[in-house]
């Protein structure tokens, strides 16, 4: 596929060390805040779920036990170190990359307004969560923004390499969020059909370059999941049980709304495409493609950066900056700061106590132990429904395991110990809605209650 040979003046780019220092100055504080939260005993449900699945596979020494869950990329990135520190470092590196790219755009357009838009979103409790609790979505936003930058350059220069890079980066974004595929289809099919000026001849090649990598990534992951697990890992995100609604997204995307209005006031019809990502988020929510508020706010902030008109006068620039300040102030005022709950403290105390037991000595229905496994430092002590031998141990636990654990969420689908004790077991302790049964001939397990009791006394004094 040939591309016209286009030549243009090199864009002015700030020195790398300047961009690096500024990007580090933005991403560094987010990482520090996240590490302080982790040091205080807090862990997000999302990071806990990813870390637990990776620990299960690494403790068993079988990578396929990841189960080809979706999205795959966060699991693979956590393999070197399934810890909060490494997860937050990955999120900080993604944020660093975003700031680096936006600064490149700033120096090319000779305006720091895109940088202000990005920092105004990141330096809030909403933005902090991209590092502290949703590193996977930070990685996804980085891939999406790279894809969008190449898409814009492709339309401006008609160089095929940018179209290829657009498709590849959007395909990679699919491995962190199903919205990567949706955006590839929007950029490759919907926008060019709605706005023929965005069609790059030949149009069929444009659709293939943009949409094929995402579709290929979808088919590949579905096929691999079927081969290894005999089921298709549909691109849903179970780690995010809910997504922000229409009004919530509107409330926390004030700068995007201001930029969208400024763009739509221009005579170019193609600027109407600025509203499509917002409509995509609303549609994705209804389709079950869940995402966090941080992802929605970050994505629409990046859309605002790309759609930002370059020739704004002073009062319009002031309106954009004012919107950034208002949203940041509202976020610090209204968004709750992450806190460790009493249930988290109880689950962590139980998980740390059980970590001292021998391997595969605790029978547990892991489908109802999400709260406990969020804090498990190792999965080696547990015999779960995903392990070979679970059904045998379930039929005769006294011969196969030392302990049987019933969790608060257990509905008795496989373990009826919440109704009657297993044969040959006695109650070791029942605390924090967790009940541990043990064989009389094995050592007792001691749980430290002090952290939870201290937290309960603090709550009582408030």
Beta strands, then each sheet from edge to edge (+ up, - down):
strand 1: 362-363
strand 2: 382-383
strand 3: 403-406
strand 4: 425-431
strand 5: 434-439
sheet 1: 2+ 1+ 3+ 5- 4+
end
